[in-house]
């Protein structure tokens, strides 16, 4: 089980074609702050039917997009 499994499950249940979560929202979902390792873990998200479209350090957000 990944430290981001709770986030992947949350994203999967969203069912929107695309949406954005803030770093703070991700911390609330996972119980841990987002860190550099997220770049490696984000590959797991494809198993849940989504991908990370964009990570913005400026706005501290992550954009998620459903895989067709």
Secondary structure, DSSP 4 states (H G I P E B T S, - for coil): --TTHHHHHHHHHH--SEEEEEHHHHHHHHSS---TTHHHHGGGGGGGTEEEEEEETTTTEEEEEE--
